[in-house]
């Protein structure tokens, strides 16, 4: 299992939000490139970037700093989400060296888009499903749709996406534990990998998620816990790699 550090970008800085609220952010660093370097040195095998401004604007807003991170660590697989709503944006990120792009709101509002880009950019498309009580949230989590998480995930699997990033938005940034049950249920319902996100607090969450690797949980994204120190990334990443 991969443990994937998150770098959330707002106005060029590394921040963390609570439950996706832009007015509840904590700035952790003015230098996201250095933050990426810290996690690489600690053993990160992949990094998760989020353009928070882009997620709300519907188009990239932190592309310059994202490009600097990619240039600084060209061998590191990087996945990026936030404001990716058209093919040109996907192409520009892939051209810059990003390995995976995560489609969120557009996947729900225009599902045919996912099928199109999965064909156009095979091996590079991940869908992010952010959910509350089994229903998918969109537009930076500001709206709750009527779509069921599992139904959508199965559709996107058929469309040819690489993986699903699943976030329980009631847990994200709150550090009160990951929703292992819902994540494992989703993983069992599809044959493509699931990456858990939201709520990881300490090493116990990694141990619990590791029990379900055989169900299809291939990774976990961690943010606030590694910035506030309740989870030591280096030791947790080593532990995660023991699960297969």
C-alpha positions, 0 to 999 in steps of 0.5 A: 500500500502506498502512503501518499502525502498531500500538498494542498495549494492555495495562493501558491502556499501549502495549506490544509482545509477542514472539510473543504472550507476555504475560510478554514485554512491553515498555512503550513508553508510558503514553499510547496517545492520544499515541502515536496522535497521533505516528503520525498526525503521521508520516502514518498513514492508518489505525491498528491497535489490539489489546486484548491483555488482551481477547484473553486474557480473551475480552472488551474490557478496554481499551475506555476508552482505545480510545474516547479514541483514536477521539474524539481522531482521529475522521477516522482509520480505526481497526481493532481486534482482541482479545476481540471475540466477540459482536455487542454488542462489535462494535456498541459499537466501531462506535458509538464510531467504530471503522471495522473490527473484527477477528475472530480466535479466534471466527472459527476456533472458530465460523465461522458467527459471521463470516458472521452479522456480515459480513451484520449489519455490512457493510463493517466486518468483517476476519478476523485469521488468525494462523498457524504453518507454515500452520496457524491459531493461536487463543486469543492464539496459545496453541493451534494449530488444525488449520485451514489458513490458505488454506482458512479465508481462502477461506471467509471471503471467501465470507462477505463479510469486507472483508479478512484480516490475516495474521500469521506468529506465528513472526515477530511481535515478533522483527524478523527479517523478514516472511514475504513468501512465505506472505503473497503466497501467501495473497493470490493465493488470495483476491480480498479484500485481505490485510494483512501482519503480523508481523516487519517490521524495516526498509525492506527489508521494505516494499520486498519486500512492495511487489512483491506489491501486485498480488497483493492485499497492500494493507497492512502492520502494523508495531509493534516496528520503529517503536518501537525505531527500526529503521524510520522510519515517516514515510519507510516510509509514503511508500514504501509509498504508491508501490506500487499 
